Amino acid sequence: MTHSNPWSLSPEAIARFHRDGYLVVLDLLSSDEVEAFLQDNEDVFAGRRQTGLTHHLENETWARMAGHPRITAVLRALMRGQPMCVQTMMLAKAPGGKGIAIHQDGYYIETEPDTSNEPEIMIACWIALDAAGPDNGGLCVVPGSHQGPLLQFDRPQDSAQHVSWVHEYEYRNRAGKTWMVPLHSAEVRDWDPAREVLLTVPAGGGVFFTGRTIHGSHRNESPDRPRRAFACHYVRDGTWVYRTDIQRLMRV
Ligand SMILES: O=C(O)CCC(=O)C(=O)O
């Protein structure tokens, strides 16, 4: 973890990100910023406002959060280029709520070039809006997993722990050719659970991880503590995203 000023990441923090495939920044947002964002999204948590993956393109608060100067300063340092926001997600997990099986984002967001040579051309920023840890379904990562390939995957194996879905997406290449690709919720096959690190992140803290880093979350086992998080995924400018539903990138 780093306690350094996230406006200017230390060379050690940057090196740790490239070694481990993730970096926790404890003080990404102030408590006032977290509170204001939670309040602004009360109707989302109450189910009165629907939000798709591109809600930041129509909602100013989400756009401002995706382009928050602290987040973009960290991204620029880690990505070594101009970040472009691909998608944004509110990940609210009430007590008892299921997690997202352990996966690599490069499977859901295929790009050209892909993430094999430089995993950091795709980076997620996952922001804890509540203190998040092992008991309430916090984020987990497999350190160093970004240095390997995109792995084989199955459907999530434990339906009590993890959500499951199937969806067909339209893809379009740079030349304009389109085709359909069925995707499903994925769980990496044959991974070693002993390598999983269950992160503890305070509200306002963020986790940055690459498109290859194995990560996910488990069920919220807490009786009374929600785990609300906001996740933004970015690619380096010039990277092609194949899925047409998230192809309109936002410069941040
Ligand atoms: O918050 C979670 O449960 C998992 C988040 C995730 O998989 C992601 O942001 O890519």
The ligand as an ORCA input file, in Angstrom:
! r2SCAN-3c Opt
* xyz 0 1
  O     -16.222     -5.034     -7.014
  C     -16.200     -6.193     -7.351
  O     -16.871     -7.008     -6.757
  C     -15.347     -6.659     -8.513
  C     -14.958     -5.520     -9.410
  C     -14.391     -5.920    -10.722
  O     -14.316     -7.042    -11.083
  C     -13.866     -4.850    -11.581
  O     -13.976     -3.666    -11.225
  O     -13.338     -5.163    -12.678
*
